[in-house]
């Protein structure tokens, strides 16, 4: 999108390719495999209307729209509306949506490695590895 907003969602497919980017500052986005959705994720393990992301008074909020396979935020399945923070990762089926912008969360975990993005989608972004075991590449 052309307009510069407060939030960006970067879509990563099951192969690890960054396939799309959505920037917005207010309103809501419906995510699913239906062509009527704002963000279309064409996969059989994504429900037609899988999830809703909306702006709230204190930032972004995501909720599961009774999807078959669930919505996961940072590896944990959600069962009610959850507030999102900058750098959160949402999993819907085989897709990952990376949240940029919004509420900043101070991370107390130690940083073992810092990676700096080189390609266009992540140029100059810093990714901190805070776990001792990290899988890089195709899992």
Secondary structure as the mmCIF struct_conf table of DSSP 4:
data_model
#
loop_
_struct_conf.conf_type_id
_struct_conf.id
_struct_conf.beg_label_comp_id
_struct_conf.beg_label_asym_id
_struct_conf.beg_label_seq_id
_struct_conf.end_label_comp_id
_struct_conf.end_label_asym_id
_struct_conf.end_label_seq_id
BEND BEND1 UNK A 3 UNK A 3
BEND BEND2 UNK A 6 UNK A 6
STRN STRN1 UNK A 7 UNK A 12
TURN_TY1_P TURN_TY1_P1 UNK A 14 UNK A 15
BEND BEND3 UNK A 16 UNK A 16
STRN STRN2 UNK A 18 UNK A 24
BEND BEND4 UNK A 25 UNK A 27
STRN STRN3 UNK A 28 UNK A 32
BEND BEND5 UNK A 33 UNK A 34
TURN_TY1_P TURN_TY1_P2 UNK A 35 UNK A 36
BEND BEND6 UNK A 37 UNK A 38
STRN STRN4 UNK A 39 UNK A 40
TURN_TY1_P TURN_TY1_P3 UNK A 44 UNK A 45
BEND BEND7 UNK A 46 UNK A 46
TURN_TY1_P TURN_TY1_P4 UNK A 48 UNK A 49
STRN STRN5 UNK A 51 UNK A 56
TURN_TY1_P TURN_TY1_P5 UNK A 57 UNK A 58
STRN STRN6 UNK A 59 UNK A 64
BEND BEND8 UNK A 66 UNK A 66
BEND BEND9 UNK A 68 UNK A 69
STRN STRN7 UNK A 72 UNK A 73
TURN_TY1_P TURN_TY1_P6 UNK A 74 UNK A 75
STRN STRN8 UNK A 76 UNK A 77
BEND BEND10 UNK A 79 UNK A 80
STRN STRN9 UNK A 82 UNK A 83
STRN STRN10 UNK A 85 UNK A 85
TURN_TY1_P TURN_TY1_P7 UNK A 86 UNK A 87
STRN STRN11 UNK A 89 UNK A 92
TURN_TY1_P TURN_TY1_P8 UNK A 93 UNK A 94
STRN STRN12 UNK A 95 UNK A 100
BEND BEND11 UNK A 101 UNK A 102
STRN STRN13 UNK A 103 UNK A 103
BEND BEND12 UNK A 109 UNK A 109
HELX_LH_PP_P HELX_LH_PP_P1 UNK A 110 UNK A 111
STRN STRN14 UNK A 113 UNK A 116
BEND BEND13 UNK A 119 UNK A 119
HELX_RH_3T_P HELX_RH_3T_P1 UNK A 120 UNK A 122
TURN_TY1_P TURN_TY1_P9 UNK A 123 UNK A 124
STRN STRN15 UNK A 126 UNK A 129
BEND BEND14 UNK A 131 UNK A 132
BEND BEND15 UNK A 137 UNK A 137
#
